Amino acid sequence: MNKRNNKLLLTFVLGLLAALFIFPFLRTMGLSFDVVLVYLFGEGSVWALPFSLLVIATIIFGVRKSISKTAA
């Protein structure tokens, strides 16, 4: 892999690890994901759903990429 791909992969992995550590930490403090979305985007915001879908799509893309990388 070239340097750019390594940097992108490292950025993705660090973002995923941050999410894996931040969301459980917020949950232990009594905050759920919907409370965080309301805090970030406001009550009834249309941007909360696309943000959630983007987070889910990013995780699915990363998992598929790592699976295909290990299978090859």
PADREN-698235 format. One record per residue (C-alpha): residue number from 0; x, y, z. Coordinates in Angstrom, 3 decimals. Layout:
<node><resi>NUM</resi><c1>X</c1><c2>Y</c2><c3>Z</c3></node>
...
//
This chain:
<node><resi>0</resi><c1>0.000</c1><c2>0.000</c2><c3>0.000</c3></node>
<node><resi>1</resi><c1>1.173</c1><c2>3.482</c2><c3>-0.662</c3></node>
<node><resi>2</resi><c1>1.544</c1><c2>6.223</c2><c3>1.923</c3></node>
<node><resi>3</resi><c1>-1.830</c1><c2>7.847</c2><c3>1.174</c3></node>
<node><resi>4</resi><c1>-3.738</c1><c2>4.579</c2><c3>1.641</c3></node>
<node><resi>5</resi><c1>-1.917</c1><c2>3.937</c2><c3>4.912</c3></node>
<node><resi>6</resi><c1>-2.843</c1><c2>7.402</c2><c3>6.154</c3></node>
<node><resi>7</resi><c1>-6.508</c1><c2>6.975</c2><c3>5.171</c3></node>
<node><resi>8</resi><c1>-6.672</c1><c2>3.551</c2><c3>6.793</c3></node>
<node><resi>9</resi><c1>-5.044</c1><c2>4.865</c2><c3>9.964</c3></node>
<node><resi>10</resi><c1>-7.503</c1><c2>7.776</c2><c3>10.079</c3></node>
<node><resi>11</resi><c1>-10.444</c1><c2>5.405</c2><c3>9.674</c3></node>
<node><resi>12</resi><c1>-9.187</c1><c2>3.015</c2><c3>12.350</c3></node>
<node><resi>13</resi><c1>-8.534</c1><c2>5.853</c2><c3>14.808</c3></node>
<node><resi>14</resi><c1>-12.010</c1><c2>7.269</c2><c3>14.172</c3></node>
<node><resi>15</resi><c1>-13.570</c1><c2>3.855</c2><c3>14.692</c3></node>
<node><resi>16</resi><c1>-11.611</c1><c2>3.307</c2><c3>17.906</c3></node>
<node><resi>17</resi><c1>-12.625</c1><c2>6.742</c2><c3>19.153</c3></node>
<node><resi>18</resi><c1>-16.272</c1><c2>5.901</c2><c3>18.527</c3></node>
<node><resi>19</resi><c1>-15.884</c1><c2>2.517</c2><c3>20.203</c3></node>
<node><resi>20</resi><c1>-14.456</c1><c2>4.162</c2><c3>23.319</c3></node>
<node><resi>21</resi><c1>-16.573</c1><c2>7.327</c2><c3>23.393</c3></node>
<node><resi>22</resi><c1>-20.036</c1><c2>5.782</c2><c3>22.976</c3></node>
<node><resi>23</resi><c1>-19.669</c1><c2>3.281</c2><c3>25.862</c3></node>
<node><resi>24</resi><c1>-18.211</c1><c2>6.056</c2><c3>28.021</c3></node>
<node><resi>25</resi><c1>-21.215</c1><c2>8.265</c2><c3>27.265</c3></node>
<node><resi>26</resi><c1>-23.557</c1><c2>5.357</c2><c3>27.992</c3></node>
<node><resi>27</resi><c1>-21.992</c1><c2>4.827</c2><c3>31.429</c3></node>
<node><resi>28</resi><c1>-22.619</c1><c2>8.506</c2><c3>32.098</c3></node>
<node><resi>29</resi><c1>-26.292</c1><c2>7.925</c2><c3>31.277</c3></node>
<node><resi>30</resi><c1>-26.327</c1><c2>9.423</c2><c3>27.786</c3></node>
<node><resi>31</resi><c1>-27.713</c1><c2>7.451</c2><c3>24.881</c3></node>
<node><resi>32</resi><c1>-26.907</c1><c2>8.010</c2><c3>21.214</c3></node>
<node><resi>33</resi><c1>-30.203</c1><c2>9.830</c2><c3>20.595</c3></node>
<node><resi>34</resi><c1>-29.438</c1><c2>12.279</c2><c3>23.424</c3></node>
<node><resi>35</resi><c1>-26.055</c1><c2>12.981</c2><c3>21.832</c3></node>
<node><resi>36</resi><c1>-27.728</c1><c2>13.527</c2><c3>18.437</c3></node>
<node><resi>37</resi><c1>-30.259</c1><c2>15.939</c2><c3>19.947</c3></node>
<node><resi>38</resi><c1>-27.425</c1><c2>17.819</c2><c3>21.638</c3></node>
<node><resi>39</resi><c1>-25.398</c1><c2>18.011</c2><c3>18.417</c3></node>
<node><resi>40</resi><c1>-28.177</c1><c2>18.860</c2><c3>15.964</c3></node>
<node><resi>41</resi><c1>-31.094</c1><c2>20.128</c2><c3>18.055</c3></node>
<node><resi>42</resi><c1>-34.589</c1><c2>18.757</c2><c3>18.583</c3></node>
<node><resi>43</resi><c1>-36.320</c1><c2>17.659</c2><c3>15.371</c3></node>
<node><resi>44</resi><c1>-33.334</c1><c2>18.332</c2><c3>13.121</c3></node>
<node><resi>45</resi><c1>-33.328</c1><c2>16.625</c2><c3>9.747</c3></node>
<node><resi>46</resi><c1>-29.520</c1><c2>16.280</c2><c3>9.870</c3></node>
<node><resi>47</resi><c1>-29.515</c1><c2>13.710</c2><c3>12.688</c3></node>
<node><resi>48</resi><c1>-30.777</c1><c2>10.897</c2><c3>10.445</c3></node>
<node><resi>49</resi><c1>-28.231</c1><c2>11.444</c2><c3>7.628</c3></node>
<node><resi>50</resi><c1>-25.454</c1><c2>11.655</c2><c3>10.246</c3></node>
<node><resi>51</resi><c1>-26.560</c1><c2>8.347</c2><c3>11.783</c3></node>
<node><resi>52</resi><c1>-26.745</c1><c2>6.719</c2><c3>8.361</c3></node>
<node><resi>53</resi><c1>-23.291</c1><c2>8.057</c2><c3>7.524</c3></node>
<node><resi>54</resi><c1>-21.848</c1><c2>6.588</c2><c3>10.730</c3></node>
<node><resi>55</resi><c1>-23.474</c1><c2>3.203</c2><c3>10.026</c3></node>
<node><resi>56</resi><c1>-22.368</c1><c2>3.225</c2><c3>6.370</c3></node>
<node><resi>57</resi><c1>-18.806</c1><c2>4.099</c2><c3>7.362</c3></node>
<node><resi>58</resi><c1>-18.656</c1><c2>1.216</c2><c3>9.821</c3></node>
<node><resi>59</resi><c1>-20.115</c1><c2>-1.233</c2><c3>7.284</c3></node>
<node><resi>60</resi><c1>-17.669</c1><c2>-0.024</c2><c3>4.611</c3></node>
<node><resi>61</resi><c1>-14.728</c1><c2>-0.448</c2><c3>6.968</c3></node>
<node><resi>62</resi><c1>-15.768</c1><c2>-3.937</c2><c3>8.013</c3></node>
<node><resi>63</resi><c1>-16.289</c1><c2>-5.013</c2><c3>4.389</c3></node>
<node><resi>64</resi><c1>-12.919</c1><c2>-3.557</c2><c3>3.408</c3></node>
<node><resi>65</resi><c1>-11.101</c1><c2>-5.323</c2><c3>6.233</c3></node>
<node><resi>66</resi><c1>-12.839</c1><c2>-8.621</c2><c3>5.423</c3></node>
<node><resi>67</resi><c1>-11.958</c1><c2>-8.395</c2><c3>1.735</c3></node>
<node><resi>68</resi><c1>-8.388</c1><c2>-7.424</c2><c3>2.636</c3></node>
<node><resi>69</resi><c1>-7.996</c1><c2>-10.486</c2><c3>4.877</c3></node>
<node><resi>70</resi><c1>-9.626</c1><c2>-12.810</c2><c3>2.357</c3></node>
<node><resi>71</resi><c1>-7.289</c1><c2>-11.764</c2><c3>-0.471</c3></node>
//
